[in-house]
């Protein structure tokens, strides 16, 4: 194991998972880093919508710092940021361009962690620089991407990133595991509303429920439009705290995964829900995207659906023995390759590479 690193992360809320998928990703990763002996400071802006929905106000695996503005961030934490071995700025951070410009100037090693890479690149093409500017990409020593595949080379060649590397999401098997609980639903879905994911959800959940009226379904997640018409056999849960996710998955016969359109088009963008459900030993039904087979083997570890008819057939006719076999194989693959501990080890390697590169670049700039 490498030396203990002093890591500062500036990201979207760690303390609140309300409408915030980043929280689960950060929690699993940072907890695993702390278990490997690293010291972590997480900084987040204290905005009202997260302040009022905090389900992890005092994380045990890292120090937490809150700030009201970029000015306060600088005044309060500049000394610690300068001392850190690496500073990671996440996607979707408010005033992210201003924060990134400052971090790349003062940090020993600066990293951008993009949990939304295809969304980010679409925004850049529209000249929407909400949290990242094209000129800032080459200033970061390392670009960690939620999406792998061809986008990594694109970031290096088009936007001149010094190094673009994948850092996929993961799940903590200490939090997600098989439980003996009553099966309440034939198929369940967990996710915040997103306009560019709704068409897939309509096809694989809503149409499935309408064509399988005897089935029991559930959809958990906030921010769905009030006008959205749900079939009567879909139970709605407005918000499900992470502490209840494991039991939620285990109460389903099948778990549905659907992907935002930009993520699906880019490929190599696994959702954290895939790994959470797999860790629980669930049989997952998912839409397809390029690269999915590098994470789970279709037909053996995951089912790929392109229509509600196919989904209804699986729900109504698949023997329990085959369903549970697929779930067991998915869990094994997840435990072998996709735990938070795996990602923490990958991040260590990336940070050490980044630190070496950063020192080399500074040396060249000074000669």
N, C-alpha and C positions, 0 to 999 in steps of 0.2 A: 504494500500500500504506500502511495506517495506521501510526502510531507503534508502536514495539516495546512490548509489554505484559509486565508481570511477573505471571504467572498461577500460582496455587497450586491444586492439585487434590488432594482427599482422596477416595480411592476404594477399591473392592475391588482386589484385588491386580493390579498391573501386572507384577510379576516372575514370576508363575506363571499359566499357562493351564490348569492341571489342574482340570477341572470348573468352569472359570471363563470364560464367554464374554465377560465384560467386558474381559478382558485384550486381546483382539484389537481391540476397539473403541477402547480407550484408546490402544493402541500406534499404530494407523494415524492417529488424530486428532492426538495429541501430536507425533508425528514430523512431520506436515505443518505444524503450528503452529510448530515449531522451525525448519523450512525457510523460513518466512516471517519469521523474525527475532525471534520471541517467546521469552521466558525462562520456563521452566516448572520448578516444584518439585512432584513427586508424592509424596504421603504415604500410606502404607498400614500397617495394623496387622500386626505380625509374629506371625502365628498359625501353629501347627505344620503344618497341612495344606498351606499354601502354602510355608512355609519349606523343607519337605522335597521340593518339586517345582518349584523355580525354574528356568525355562528362559530367563529374561532377568534375571539378577541385577544387571547393570550397564548400564542403558539409556543409549545414546549421545546421545539426543535430549532428555534432561531430567536434572535432579538428582533423586535418590531419597532419601527419608527414611523410616525405619522407626520405629515407636513401639509400645510394649507396652500402653499404657493411655491413656485420655483425659487423665488427669492428666499423664502424660509428654508427650503431644501438646501440651498447653497450656504446660508448663514449657519445652519445648525449642524450639517453633516459633512462639510467640505474636508475637515481634517481627517475624519474616518475614511472618506472616499479616497483621499490621497494615499492613505496607509494600506488600503486593501490590495491584496495580490491580484484580484480581478473584480471588475465592476460589470454587472450584467443589466442592461436596460431592456425591458420587455416591450412587445408590441402593444398598441392601444393605450399606452401611457399618455395621460393628458399633458399637453405641451411637450410632447416627446421629442420634437425637433430641437427645441431650446435645451431640454435636458441632455439630449445626445451630443449637441455641440459642446456643451460644458464638460461632459464626461470624457469625451475623446481628447480633450485638451489637457485634463489633469490626472486621469487614471493611469496607473501603471500598465494595465491591460484592459481594453474596453471591448465589450461583447454586446451585440444586439441579438436578442432571442425572439424570433418571430414565430409565435404560435398561430399566426394567421397568414402564412406566406402568400398563397395565391390571392387572398383578399388584399393584402398589402400591395402586391405588384399590380393588381387591377386599379387600385387607388392611384398609384404612381403614374400609370398610363393616362389616367384622367386628370393628372396634375393636382390630385388631392393629397396634400402633404400634412395630413392630420397628425401623424406621429413619426413620420420618417420622410426625409428628403433624399432624392437620388445622390446628391453630392455628399451626403452624410455616410452613405454605405461604405465608400472607400476609406472613410476616416476610422470606422470601427475596425479593430484588429481581427475580429472574427464575427461571422454571421452564422448563428445557429438557427436552423430552419426546422419547423414542424413538418415540412414537406421535403422529401428526398427526391431521387430521380434526376431528370434533366434540369430541373429548376436550379440546382446547385451550380452547374456549369454556367447557366444563364446569368446567375448573380455575379459570378466571377468575370465573365466575358463582357456582359452588357453594362453592369453597374460597377465593375472593377473592385469587387470585394476582394481583399487580400486572401481570404480563406472562407469558403462557405461549406458548412458541415451539417449533416442531419442530426437532430436531437428530437426523436419522436417522444410522444407521451408514454405513460406507463401506468401501472396500478400497484398498490402495495398489497401483497397477499395476506398481510396481517389484518387488513381492513376488508378485503374481499375474498370470500371463501365459501364453499358449499355449506348450507345450513339445512337442517330438517325442519321445514316450516310448511304449513298448508299451501297448496298451489291455488292461488286466488284467480289467476288469469291465464288464458291460453297464450296471449302474446302481450308484451309490454314494451313501452318506448319511454326513454328519458332524454329530454333535451329542451333547451330554451327555444322559443319561436325564432325562426329566421325565414325571411321571405324567399331566399334562394334555396331553401331546403323543403319548402312546403309542398311543392309539386310531387316530390318523391314520397313525402309523408302521406299526401292524399292518395297516391297510388297504392302504397304498400300497407298503410294502416286503415285509413278511412274507407277506401273501397273494399278492402278485405273484410272489415267489420260489417259493411252493408251486405256483402254477399255471403257472409257466414253469420246469420242472425243468432244462431245458437251459441256462438263463441263469446268469450269474456275477454275484454281488452282494457288496457289502461294507458294513458298518456300523462306523464308528469313533466312539469316545467312551466315557467312563467312567461308572460308577455304575449300570449296568443290573443289575436283580435277578438273582441266580444262578439262580433258578427259571425265568427266561424261556427259552422253547424257541425256538431259532433253527433254521430249515431248514438242511439240510446244504450247500446252495449259497449260503449267506450267510457270507462270511468275516468274522470279528470282529477288530477292532483295539481294544484297551482304551484306549489314549491315543495321540494323534497330535500331536506338537509342531507349532507353527505353521510352523516351518522346512520341514516335510514336506507342508504342505497343498497347495502348488501342484502338486507332482508327483502327489499323491493325486488331485486333481481331473482332471488331464490324463490319468490312466490309466483314466478312465471314459468310456463312450460317452454316457451320460446321468447327470445329477446330480439327486438327489431333494432337495427342500426340503419340510419339514413344519413346521407352526406350532403353538405352544402355543394351547390353546383360548381362553384369555382374550385373547390377542393377535389371534387370528383373529376373535373376536366384535367387538373394538373396531375392527379394520381399520387401514389405514395404518401397519402395523408390519412393515416389511421386515426380514428377518434378514440379518445380516452374511454368512451363507453364500450368500445370493442374489448379492450383489455380488462375493464372492470367486470363485464359480463362473463368473459372467458374465465377469469379468476374464480368466479362463482360456479363454474361448471355448467353454464347455460348453453343451450343450443341456439346459436345466433343466426338470424336471417338478415342479410344485408343487401343493399344495392351494390353494383359492381363499379370499381374504378381501377385504372391501370396500377399494377403493383400490389394489389390486394393479396395475390397469391404468394408474395414474399413474406407475408405476415401469418396467414392462415391458409391451409390447403382447402380449396373449394371442394365440397362434397364429402370431405372427411373431417374437417375441423370447423367448417362454416358452410352455410347454405347461401347461395346467390340467387336472388329473386329479381325478375324483371317485370312481373305482373301480379295483380291481386289473385288471379286464378291459380297461379303456381303456389302462392302463399296459402290460400285456402286449402289446396290439396294437401300440403304438408301438415297444416294444423289439424285437418280432419282425418287423415289416413296414416300418417307416419307411426309405426310402432314405437312404443316407449323405449324399447331396447336400443333402437337405432338413434333416437333422439338423445338419450343419455350417453351413448357411445360418442356421438359428435361433441357433446359438451365436455366429456372427460378428455378427449383428445385436444380440444381447444385449451382447456386448462393446462394440460401438460406443456403445450407449445408456449403458452404465456409464461409459465413458471420457468421454462428453459431459456427464454430469450427476452421477455418483455416486462420484467418487474422493475420497480423503482430502483432497486439495487443495481440492475444492469445499466439503467440510464445514468445513475450517479457515477458509476465507473467510467462510462463513455464521456461524461462531462469532465471528469478529472483529466482524462487524456487530452480532450480538446483544450482545456484551460492551460495545461502544461505546454502544449503546442503553441497556444496563443501567446503565452508569456515569453517563450523563446523567440517567437516571431516579432513580438512587440519590442523586445530588447534589441534585436537585430535591426529593426527599422529605425529605432531611436538612434542607435549607433551610426547608421548610415546617414541619417539626417544631420548628425553633429559633425560629420567629417567633410 
